[in-house]
Structure formats: C-alpha cells, structure tokens
Amino acid sequence: MKKLLSLPFIIIFMIASVFPTIAIASDTDPDSELELQQAISLALENSTSLKLYDEKIVIAERNYNKALSDSKNAVGKNWESSEERIALKKTEILVPLQKLNELDELKWQKQNEERNIKLNVMTKFFRLQQKENQIELQKKNIEQAISELEMQKVKVKNGLAAESTLLSMEISVDNAQTALSKLENERSAMIMELNAMIGYELDKNTQISKQEIPFEVFEIDDISELIMENCSNGYSIRQLETKRMLTEKERDIYRNYSFNVRPDEIDDLEVTLHKLEYDIRDAKISMERSIRVDYNNILNLLDTVRINKLSYEKAVMQKEISDKRFTLGMINKIDMDKVSLACDQALMTYNNSLIDYYLAVESFNFHYMANDR
C-alpha cells in the first residue's frame, strides 16, 4: 500500500553551521535537552485522559461480565406479560451485545487517544523547532538592518545621502525588533503548551533537541483500494454498522416475542434503521472525500518541497559566488551578508516545507493507514 522512495540524501532538519543549537534556558540543567521520543513517553505517562479510559474500561468489563451472567439467568425464566417477555429477551440477547460494544468502543477510544497524543506531541515539537529557526533568522535580519543603517549614517555624514533616508531605515530596524519580540512570545506560548502535555511546570524553559527528518516520498499505489478498505474497516463506519445490527436485534425481539401484532416500538426502530442507513452512506462519502483531499494536500506539499529545494540550491550557488566576489574585493561585507542571509532564508523555507510534508504524512497514516483506525 505504502511505497517509500528514498532521495539521494537525508535532509538534516537544521544545519548546525547555519542555525545554532536551540538555546532555551533550563531551570535545572542548562545542557539537558528533551528528545522527541522522551516527550512522547512523558505525554503518555501524564495523560489524565488515558488514565480515565483505563478506569472506564475496568467498569465496562465488569458491566459486560454481569450482562453475560444475567443473560444466562434469563434463559428459560418465567414471564407473565408481553413486556416481561421482551425485557427477558433483551437481557438474554441484546444487552450482552450492547455492553460488549461499549467495551470495544472504550478500548478503541483509548488506542485512538494514544495515537492522537503522539501526533500532537510530534506536531508541537517540530513547530517549536520551526519557531526557533524563525527567531534565529530574525536576529540575523536585525543585525543586517543595523549594519545597513550604520553605513547609511556614514554616507549621510559624508554628504553622500540625504538625512531623510535614515528615518525609513530606523523604522525598519524597530519593526524587525518588534517582530522578534512577537516570535519570542509565540515560542514561550508553544513551550508552555508542550510543558502542559508532558507534565512539566508551565513556566519551565524546556530545551528541546534538534531532530533529523529523513525525507521519504509517500505514495499510495491504489487510492481506490485504500478508500474501500477504510469504508469497510474504518472505525466510525464500523460503529454505525454495529448500531444498525443492535437496532435490528431489538426490532426482531419485538417482532418475535411481543403479543401485539405490530408494537409501536417496531415503527420507531424502523425509522432509526432508515436513518442509520443514510448515516452509513454519508459516512462513506465523507471518508472518501477526506482521503482524496488529504492525499492531494500531501502531493501539493511534496511539490512545495521540491520547489523549495531548488530555490535553496540556487541560493547556495549565489552565496558561493558572493563569497568569491568578496574575497576578490568586488563587493563589501554588507552585500555579502545580504546574500548569506537570503541563503539562510531559503534553507529555513526548505526545512519548514519538509516538516509540513512530514507531519501531513504522519497525520494521514494516523487517520487512514493504522490498524483499527
């Protein structure tokens, strides 16, 4: 189903020579770094929702076992009215199936929550790295803007430029510094969200490690087959089909064990069955639409990765030319730094597109490729 085509090389998420190691201060050990897998493990360990599911599953297992016991006791039990007979048959036939379905649903919800936590931690982790990249690049932008401002001041002093040109450049520096403050505030909020998930103190300055992202092309051999598989085995659809089966069981109990020719409950259950048929049909249509839209999004993100890779390679060549021209005295350092900064920007854009692609693939696998999805 899933075909992985390795590219000639593995892309390192952050190139150390361009983007320094993340340096968020730690309250306890400034050299410690939180690894992605460690963050996922902490989030799973500290999840109150998973603990609550464990408690609910224990209760649901107890209720299911009781339903089985009650079902055995109901067999052959005497009854005196149509209502008692139907109630006994529900206890014997229907209730055990309902309790089993409740138990299975809780187990699936717990498993789904575990996968969801893993995906959320991964997303927060990589988005935080993206934010760190943006901050480092913005600092370089500010340094470049200040250098250009200082050079312009020299030109004004020597009568080579009008003094009015300084105002716009000073405003640019101020705007760049304001943008940096905004990015740093956003980073703080992201760290707080990550801390909340992994059980750290909210105000802890968590330091995360750089992550290496292997870039692999994700392809689906037959998307129609994947759609059919999800429409048959996708949990949301299977759950609707189980509800339909339980409703049919209840209707049949009224049909077979009621003294009335056609009790009113049968009409109500028939209406419910018709609605469930429409719900199942709509759920399958929605499933197909979601798979096709999400896969098309992955294909578009892959195109973006390839375009950004070419742009970065072009920027690297321009930087090499700029460095040589500076060595030969053909350009000054500020002009060389402009080209170097543009190369850094191209690298960050490329790395961001890699992360966007990687997370989109992981999300797709989570929703459509996992067992018991």
C-alpha positions in Angstrom: 0.0 0.0 0.0 2.7 2.5 1.0 5.7 2.9 -1.2 8.8 4.8 0.1 11.3 6.2 -2.4 14.5 7.4 -0.7 16.0 10.5 -2.2 19.8 10.6 -2.7 20.4 12.0 0.7 18.6 12.5 4.0 17.8 16.1 4.8 19.0 17.3 8.2 16.3 19.5 9.7 18.6 22.2 10.9 22.1 22.6 9.6 24.3 23.4 12.5 26.5 25.8 10.6 23.5 28.0 9.7 21.1 27.5 12.6 22.7 27.1 16.0 21.5 24.6 18.5 18.3 25.6 20.3 19.2 27.5 23.5 16.2 27.9 25.7 17.4 28.3 29.3 16.7 25.4 31.6 15.8 25.8 35.2 17.7 22.7 36.3 20.3 21.6 33.8 21.1 24.1 31.1 22.8 21.4 29.0 19.9 18.9 29.1 17.7 18.6 26.0 14.3 17.0 25.7 14.2 14.3 23.0 11.1 13.8 20.9 10.6 10.2 22.0 11.1 11.2 25.6 8.5 13.9 25.2 6.0 11.4 23.7 6.6 9.0 26.6 6.1 11.7 29.2 2.9 12.8 27.5 1.5 9.3 27.5 2.5 8.8 31.2 1.0 12.1 32.3 -2.2 11.9 30.2 -5.2 12.1 32.5 -7.5 11.1 29.6 -5.7 7.7 29.2 -5.9 7.1 33.0 -9.6 7.9 32.8 -10.1 5.4 29.9 -8.4 2.7 32.0 -10.9 3.3 34.7 -13.8 3.3 32.3 -12.6 0.1 30.7 -12.5 -1.7 34.1 -16.1 -0.7 34.7 -17.2 -1.6 31.2 -15.6 -5.1 31.6 -17.4 -5.5 34.9 -20.7 -4.5 33.2 -20.1 -6.9 30.3 -19.4 -9.8 32.6 -22.5 -9.0 34.6 -24.5 -8.9 31.3 -23.3 -12.3 30.4 -24.3 -13.7 33.8 -27.7 -12.0 33.6 -28.1 -13.4 30.1 -27.6 -17.0 31.3 -30.1 -16.4 34.2 -32.7 -15.0 31.8 -32.8 -18.2 29.7 -36.0 -20.2 30.4 -37.1 -17.7 33.1 -40.9 -17.4 33.6 -42.7 -14.3 32.4 -46.3 -13.1 32.9 -46.7 -10.4 30.3 -45.5 -9.3 26.9 -43.4 -6.6 28.5 -41.7 -9.0 30.8 -41.0 -11.5 28.0 -39.5 -8.7 25.9 -37.4 -7.5 28.8 -36.1 -11.0 29.4 -35.2 -11.5 25.8 -33.4 -8.2 25.7 -31.4 -9.3 28.8 -30.6 -12.6 27.2 -29.8 -11.5 23.6 -29.4 -7.7 23.3 -27.8 -6.4 26.5 -24.6 -8.5 26.3 -24.0 -7.3 22.7 -24.6 -3.7 23.8 -22.2 -4.0 26.7 -19.6 -5.6 24.5 -19.9 -2.8 22.0 -19.4 -0.3 24.8 -16.3 -2.1 26.0 -14.9 -2.3 22.4 -15.6 1.4 21.8 -13.8 2.4 25.0 -10.7 0.3 24.0 -10.7 1.8 20.6 -11.1 5.3 22.0 -8.1 4.7 24.3 -6.0 3.5 21.5 -7.0 6.4 19.3 -6.2 8.8 22.1 -2.7 7.3 22.4 -2.1 7.8 18.7 -3.5 11.3 18.9 -1.2 12.3 21.8 1.8 11.0 19.9 0.8 13.0 16.8 0.1 16.2 18.9 3.4 16.0 20.7 5.3 15.4 17.5 3.5 18.4 15.9 4.2 20.7 18.8 7.8 19.6 18.9 8.5 20.3 15.3 6.5 23.5 15.2 8.7 24.7 18.1 11.8 23.9 16.1 10.3 25.9 13.2 9.8 28.8 15.6 13.4 28.6 16.8 14.6 28.8 13.2 12.4 31.9 12.6 13.9 33.5 15.7 17.5 32.8 14.7 16.8 34.2 11.2 15.1 37.3 12.5 18.1 38.0 14.7 20.2 37.9 11.6 17.8 40.2 9.8 18.1 42.7 12.6 21.9 42.5 12.5 21.8 43.1 8.8 19.4 46.1 9.1 21.5 47.7 11.8 24.7 47.3 9.6 22.9 48.9 6.7 21.7 51.7 8.9 25.2 52.4 10.3 26.6 52.5 6.7 23.8 54.9 5.7 24.7 57.2 8.6 28.3 57.3 7.4 27.0 58.2 3.9 24.8 61.0 5.4 27.8 62.3 7.4 29.9 62.4 4.3 27.2 64.1 2.3 26.6 61.1 0.0 23.0 60.6 1.1 20.1 62.7 2.4 19.4 62.6 6.1 15.7 61.8 5.4 16.7 58.3 4.2 17.7 57.4 7.8 14.1 57.6 9.1 12.7 54.7 7.0 15.8 52.5 7.9 15.4 53.2 11.6 11.7 52.3 11.3 12.7 49.1 9.6 15.0 48.2 12.5 12.3 49.0 15.0 9.8 46.8 13.1 12.3 44.0 12.9 12.9 44.1 16.6 9.1 44.2 17.3 8.7 41.1 15.0 11.4 39.3 17.0 9.6 40.0 20.3 6.4 38.6 18.8 8.2 35.5 17.7 9.8 35.0 21.1 6.4 35.4 22.8 4.9 32.8 20.4 7.8 30.5 21.3 7.1 30.9 25.0 3.4 30.0 24.4 4.4 27.0 22.4 6.8 25.8 25.2 4.0 26.3 27.7 1.7 24.1 25.6 4.3 21.4 25.3 5.1 21.5 29.1 1.4 21.1 29.8 1.3 17.9 27.7 4.4 16.3 29.2 3.8 17.1 32.8 6.4 19.8 33.3 5.8 23.1 35.2 4.2 25.5 32.8 6.9 28.2 33.3 9.8 25.8 32.8 12.1 26.8 29.9 12.2 23.4 28.3 15.1 22.9 25.9 14.4 20.5 23.0 17.0 18.7 20.9 17.4 19.1 17.1 15.6 16.4 15.2 16.8 14.8 12.0 14.0 14.2 9.5 14.5 11.5 6.8 12.8 12.7 3.7 10.8 9.9 2.0 8.3 10.2 -0.7 4.9 8.9 0.3 2.9 7.2 -2.4 -0.3 5.2 -2.5 -0.4 2.5 -5.2 -4.2 2.4 -5.4 -6.2 5.1 -3.6 -9.5 3.5 -4.5 -8.4 0.3 -2.7 -7.5 2.4 0.4 -10.9 4.1 0.3 -12.7 0.8 0.1 -10.6 -0.6 2.9 -11.4 2.4 5.1 -15.1 2.3 4.2 -15.2 -1.3 5.2 -12.9 -1.2 8.3 -12.8 2.4 9.4 -14.0 2.6 13.0 -16.5 5.3 12.6 -18.3 3.3 9.9 -18.0 0.0 11.7 -19.5 1.7 14.7 -22.5 2.8 12.7 -22.9 -0.7 11.3 -22.8 -2.1 14.8 -25.5 0.3 15.9 -27.6 -0.9 12.9 -27.0 -4.5 13.9 -28.1 -3.8 17.5 -31.2 -2.0 16.4 -32.1 -4.9 14.1 -31.7 -7.3 17.0 -34.0 -5.1 19.2 -36.6 -4.9 16.4 -36.5 -8.6 15.9 -37.1 -9.2 19.6 -40.3 -7.1 19.4 -41.3 -8.9 16.2 -40.8 -12.4 17.6 -41.8 -12.0 21.3 -44.5 -9.4 21.5 -48.1 -10.3 21.8 -49.2 -7.3 19.8 -49.5 -7.7 16.0 -47.1 -4.8 15.4 -46.0 -2.9 18.5 -45.3 0.9 18.2 -41.6 0.2 19.1 -41.1 -1.6 15.8 -42.1 1.5 13.8 -39.7 3.7 15.8 -36.9 1.2 15.3 -37.6 1.0 11.6 -37.2 4.8 11.4 -33.9 4.5 13.3 -32.7 1.9 10.9 -33.5 4.0 7.9 -31.6 6.9 9.4 -28.6 4.7 10.2 -28.6 3.6 6.5 -28.3 7.2 5.4 -25.7 7.9 8.1 -23.6 5.0 6.9 -23.8 6.1 3.3 -22.9 9.7 4.2 -20.0 8.5 6.4 -18.6 6.5 3.5 -18.9 9.6 1.2 -17.2 11.7 3.8 -14.5 9.2 4.2 -13.7 9.1 0.5 -13.7 12.9 0.3 -11.4 13.2 3.3 -8.9 10.6 1.9 -8.7 12.2 -1.5 -8.4 15.8 -0.1 -5.7 14.9 2.4 -3.7 12.9 -0.2 -3.9 15.7 -2.7 -2.6 18.0 0.1 0.3 15.7 0.6 1.1 15.8 -3.2 0.9 19.6 -3.2 3.2 19.7 -0.2 5.7 17.4 -2.0 5.7 19.8 -4.9 6.5 22.6 -2.5 9.4 20.7 -1.0 10.9 20.1 -4.5 10.4 23.8 -5.4 12.0 25.0 -2.2 14.9 22.5 -2.6 15.7 24.0 -6.0 15.4 27.5 -4.5 17.8 26.6 -1.7 20.3 25.0 -4.1 20.2 28.2 -6.2 20.7 30.3 -3.1 23.8 28.2 -2.1 25.3 28.8 -5.6 24.7 32.5 -5.3 26.3 32.5 -1.8 29.4 30.8 -3.2 29.7 33.4 -5.9 29.2 36.2 -3.4 31.9 34.8 -1.1 34.3 34.7 -4.0 33.5 38.2 -5.1 34.0 39.4 -1.5 37.4 37.7 -1.4 38.3 39.4 -4.6 37.3 42.8 -3.2 34.4 43.2 -5.7 31.7 43.7 -3.1 31.6 44.8 0.6 30.8 42.7 3.6 27.2 44.1 3.9 26.4 43.0 0.4 27.9 39.6 1.0 25.9 39.3 4.2 22.7 40.1 2.3 23.3 37.1 0.0 24.2 34.9 3.0 21.0 35.9 4.8 19.0 35.1 1.7 20.6 31.7 1.7 19.6 31.2 5.3 16.1 32.2 4.5 15.9 29.7 1.6 17.2 27.0 3.9 14.6 27.8 6.6 11.8 27.8 4.0 13.0 24.5 2.7 13.2 22.9 6.1 9.8 24.2 7.0 8.3 22.6 3.9 10.0 19.3 4.9 8.3 19.4 8.3 5.0 20.4 6.8 5.2 17.4 4.5 6.4 15.0 7.2 3.6 16.0 9.6 1.0 15.7 6.8 2.1 12.2 6.0 2.1 11.2 9.7 -1.4 12.6 10.1 -2.5 10.6 7.0 -1.1 7.4 8.4 -2.7 8.1 11.7 -6.2 8.6 10.2 -6.2 6.1 7.3 -3.3 3.7 7.4 -3.3 2.5 11.1 -4.9 -0.7 12.3 -8.2 -0.2 14.0 -8.3 3.4 12.5 
